[in-house]
Amino acid sequence: MRRRPGSRDGPIIDFGTIDAMVTTSEPGVAPAPAPGMCPESDVDTVGAAASTPEAEAQPEAKPEPVKSTRIVLVRHGVTAETGKVLYGREDGHPLSEKGVEQVEATAARLAAFPIAAVYSSPIERTRQTAAPIAESHGLTVELLDAVVESDAGDFTGQTFTELAKLDSWKAVHRSPSRFAFPGGESFASLQARTVTAIEELAKRHPGETIVVVSHADPIRAALVHYTGSHLDHIDKFAVSPASVNIIEVSPYGASVLKFNDTGGLDELRAPEPAAEASTTGDTPASGTES
């Protein structure tokens, strides 16, 4: 440091040194003064801008609250062939009298909730299930192809007793993640389209509760995904007719809030002899069935 003649004791800053510290600005823009110094005076300007009325008048921006979406997955009620025939996407299998009772009970259970929208697979049995739910909230059912039943291909229309005799059918339970219906859809594809649909609906309805009426396998595949399980464990997830399954989806993740809720324990009772569909262990609540 050098001293200015006649000055008070203390070092004098060499402004040549300051110049070397200033970062070069963009072309055509004057370089900013060094931190804490005004170019034409010795006044310390640190904190001056922050104390101006304009700065004090600006409130700090608050982050937007994260809005999650509650998606109520409802399986359709029973038909006369539920648990007996693999009819896949085949239409013409309306709800039985028992099925109608089931879906009316489910609609009554959901009537008290603020449902913003009701979506349904386009197949008759799901549309019949969605109708009373939508009606109780003054809504119209919106059809959603992405949650339709799996395409059973060449297996469509066969009984589970017949399918149990086929070697290719055994792969359904041994390695679902690798299985694809001959001439139809794979379980991996089924899961991908169902989860994609749920994620898109969550973006469409932030902060709302919606109902999606679908089938056993699409709902089970979604539950497998959102619980972090493997697709080969899909048979461990039972989804009863007219059951309620609730997933809460947010930008930060998802949680399963309800699983296979029917409001009672009837599905745990031993089935009637006539309802025993096959030797594969398929029941109306588990296994590949419509």
C-alpha positions in Angstrom: 0.0 0.0 0.0 1.1 3.6 -0.5 0.1 6.7 1.6 -1.2 10.0 0.3 0.9 12.9 1.6 -0.7 14.7 4.5 -3.4 12.0 5.0 -4.5 10.4 8.2 -2.6 7.3 9.2 -3.7 4.2 7.4 -3.3 2.6 4.0 -4.7 4.1 0.8 -6.3 1.6 -1.5 -4.6 1.4 -4.9 -7.5 1.8 -7.4 -5.5 0.0 -9.9 -5.9 -3.1 -7.8 -9.7 -2.6 -7.6 -9.9 -2.4 -11.4 -8.2 -5.8 -11.6 -10.9 -7.3 -9.4 -13.9 -6.1 -11.4 -15.4 -8.8 -13.6 -15.7 -7.8 -17.3 -19.3 -7.4 -18.3 -21.1 -8.4 -21.5 -20.1 -6.5 -24.7 -21.9 -3.1 -24.7 -22.6 -3.2 -21.0 -20.7 -1.1 -18.6 -18.8 -3.1 -15.9 -20.3 -3.1 -12.5 -18.5 -1.4 -9.6 -16.7 -3.5 -7.1 -18.9 -4.8 -4.3 -19.4 -2.2 -1.5 -17.9 0.7 -3.5 -19.4 3.5 -5.6 -17.3 4.4 -8.6 -17.1 8.1 -7.8 -17.1 8.2 -4.0 -15.8 6.3 -1.0 -19.4 5.7 0.3 -20.2 2.1 1.1 -23.3 1.2 -0.8 -23.7 -2.4 0.4 -27.4 -3.0 1.5 -28.5 0.4 0.2 -30.7 -1.1 -2.6 -32.3 -3.5 -0.2 -33.5 -0.7 2.1 -35.3 1.3 -0.6 -39.1 1.7 -0.3 -39.6 -0.2 -3.6 -37.7 -3.2 -2.3 -39.5 -3.2 1.0 -42.9 -3.1 -0.7 -42.3 -6.2 -2.7 -43.6 -9.3 -0.7 -41.7 -12.5 -1.1 -43.4 -14.8 -3.6 -44.9 -17.8 -1.8 -44.6 -21.2 -3.6 -47.8 -22.7 -4.9 -49.3 -25.4 -2.7 -48.9 -28.9 -4.0 -52.2 -30.3 -5.1 -52.8 -34.0 -5.1 -55.5 -35.9 -6.9 -57.6 -38.7 -5.3 -58.5 -41.4 -7.9 -61.2 -43.8 -6.8 -60.8 -47.0 -8.9 -64.0 -49.0 -8.9 -64.4 -52.4 -10.4 -67.6 -53.2 -12.2 -70.3 -55.4 -10.5 -70.8 -59.1 -11.2 -72.4 -60.5 -14.4 -73.9 -63.9 -14.9 -70.5 -65.2 -16.1 -68.1 -63.4 -13.8 -65.4 -66.0 -12.6 -66.6 -68.5 -15.2 -65.8 -67.2 -18.6 -62.9 -65.0 -19.9 -64.8 -62.6 -22.1 -62.2 -59.8 -22.0 -63.4 -56.9 -24.1 -66.4 -58.8 -25.4 -69.5 -56.8 -24.9 -73.0 -58.1 -24.2 -72.4 -59.2 -20.6 -74.6 -56.9 -18.5 -74.6 -56.8 -14.8 -76.7 -59.5 -13.1 -79.3 -58.6 -10.5 -76.7 -59.1 -7.8 -74.3 -56.9 -9.8 -76.9 -54.1 -9.9 -77.3 -54.3 -6.1 -73.5 -54.1 -5.7 -73.0 -51.0 -7.8 -76.0 -49.2 -6.2 -74.4 -49.9 -2.8 -71.1 -48.5 -4.0 -72.8 -45.4 -5.5 -74.5 -44.8 -2.1 -71.1 -45.1 -0.3 -69.5 -42.5 -2.6 -72.5 -40.1 -2.7 -71.2 -38.1 0.2 -67.8 -37.4 -1.4 -67.1 -34.4 -3.6 -66.6 -36.3 -6.9 -65.5 -33.9 -9.7 -65.7 -36.4 -12.6 -66.6 -40.0 -13.4 -64.7 -41.9 -16.1 -65.4 -45.4 -17.3 -64.1 -48.2 -19.5 -66.4 -48.2 -22.6 -67.7 -51.8 -22.0 -71.3 -52.2 -21.0 -70.7 -53.7 -17.5 -68.4 -50.8 -16.5 -70.8 -48.2 -18.0 -73.6 -49.7 -16.0 -71.5 -49.5 -12.8 -70.4 -45.9 -13.5 -74.0 -44.6 -14.2 -75.4 -44.5 -10.7 -72.2 -43.0 -9.3 -72.3 -40.2 -11.8 -76.0 -39.7 -11.4 -75.7 -39.2 -7.6 -73.3 -36.3 -8.3 -75.1 -34.8 -11.2 -72.3 -35.8 -13.6 -72.1 -37.4 -17.0 -69.9 -40.5 -17.4 -66.9 -39.9 -19.6 -65.6 -42.9 -21.5 -61.9 -43.7 -21.3 -60.5 -46.3 -23.6 -57.2 -46.5 -21.7 -58.8 -48.3 -18.8 -60.6 -50.9 -20.8 -60.2 -54.6 -20.0 -57.2 -56.5 -21.3 -57.4 -57.9 -24.8 -57.6 -61.7 -24.3 -57.1 -62.4 -27.9 -57.6 -66.0 -28.9 -58.7 -66.8 -25.3 -61.8 -64.6 -25.5 -65.0 -66.4 -24.7 -63.3 -69.6 -23.3 -64.2 -70.9 -19.8 -61.6 -70.9 -17.1 -62.0 -74.7 -16.9 -61.0 -75.0 -20.6 -58.1 -72.6 -20.2 -56.7 -74.5 -17.2 -55.9 -77.4 -19.5 -53.6 -75.3 -21.7 -49.9 -75.1 -21.0 -49.8 -71.5 -22.3 -52.4 -70.5 -19.6 -50.1 -71.6 -16.8 -47.8 -68.7 -17.7 -50.5 -66.3 -16.6 -49.8 -67.2 -13.0 -46.2 -68.3 -13.2 -44.8 -65.2 -14.9 -47.4 -62.5 -15.6 -44.8 -59.9 -16.5 -43.7 -62.0 -19.5 -47.2 -63.2 -20.5 -49.2 -62.0 -23.5 -52.5 -63.4 -24.6 -52.2 -65.2 -28.0 -53.4 -62.6 -30.5 -54.0 -60.1 -27.7 -52.3 -57.9 -25.1 -49.5 -58.4 -22.7 -49.8 -57.7 -19.0 -46.9 -55.2 -19.3 -48.8 -53.3 -22.0 -51.9 -53.4 -19.9 -50.1 -51.9 -16.9 -48.3 -49.2 -18.9 -51.5 -47.8 -20.5 -53.4 -47.9 -17.2 -50.8 -46.1 -15.2 -50.3 -43.6 -18.0 -54.0 -42.9 -18.0 -54.0 -42.4 -14.2 -51.1 -40.0 -14.3 -52.8 -38.0 -17.1 -56.0 -37.8 -15.1 -54.1 -36.6 -12.0 -52.7 -33.7 -14.1 -56.1 -32.9 -15.4 -57.8 -32.8 -12.0 -55.3 -31.3 -9.5 -56.8 -31.0 -6.0 -59.9 -33.0 -6.9 -61.4 -36.5 -6.3 -62.5 -38.5 -9.4 -63.9 -41.9 -10.0 -62.5 -44.4 -12.7 -64.6 -47.5 -13.3 -62.6 -50.3 -14.8 -61.9 -54.1 -14.6 -60.0 -56.4 -12.3 -56.7 -56.7 -14.2 -56.2 -53.0 -15.0 -57.0 -52.0 -11.4 -54.7 -54.8 -10.0 -51.9 -53.7 -12.4 -52.2 -50.1 -11.2 -52.1 -51.2 -7.6 -49.0 -53.3 -8.2 -47.3 -50.2 -9.7 -48.2 -47.7 -7.0 -47.2 -50.0 -4.2 -43.8 -50.5 -5.8 -44.4 -54.2 -6.3 -43.4 -56.4 -9.3 -45.9 -57.3 -12.0 -45.2 -61.0 -11.3 -47.0 -60.4 -7.9 -50.3 -59.3 -9.5 -52.1 -62.4 -8.3 -51.4 -61.3 -4.7 -53.8 -58.4 -5.3 -57.5 -59.2 -5.0 -60.0 -56.8 -6.5 -63.6 -57.7 -5.7 -66.6 -56.7 -7.9 -67.8 -53.2 -7.1 -64.9 -52.7 -4.7 -63.3 -49.3 -4.0 -59.6 -48.7 -4.4 -58.2 -45.2 -3.8 -54.9 -43.8 -5.0 -53.6 -40.3 -4.1 -51.3 -39.0 -6.8 -49.2 -35.8 -6.4 -46.2 -34.3 -8.3 -44.0 -35.9 -5.6 -45.3 -39.4 -5.5 -48.4 -41.5 -4.8 -50.0 -43.5 -2.0 -52.6 -46.2 -1.9 -55.3 -45.1 0.6 -57.9 -47.8 0.1 -57.6 -51.3 -1.2 -60.4 -53.8 -2.2 -62.9 -52.0 0.1 -66.5 -53.3 -0.4 -67.9 -52.0 2.8 -68.3 -55.5 4.2 -66.8 -59.0 4.4 -69.0 -60.9 2.1 -66.2 -61.5 -0.4 -64.3 -63.5 2.2 -67.0 -66.1 2.6 -66.6 -69.5 1.0 -68.1 -69.4 -2.5 -71.3 -71.4 -3.3 -70.5 -74.6 -5.2 -72.0 -73.3 -8.4 -69.6 -70.3 -8.3 -66.4 -72.4 -8.3 -65.2 -71.6 -11.8 -62.1 -73.7 -12.3 -59.2 -75.5 -10.8 -56.8 -72.6 -11.4 -57.7 -70.7 -8.3 -59.5 -68.0 -10.2 -62.2 -66.3 -8.3 -64.2 -63.2 -8.9 -61.7 -61.3 -6.9 -58.4 -62.6 -8.2 -56.8 -64.1 -11.3 -57.3 -63.1 -14.9 -61.0 -62.7 -15.3 -63.5 -60.2 -16.5 
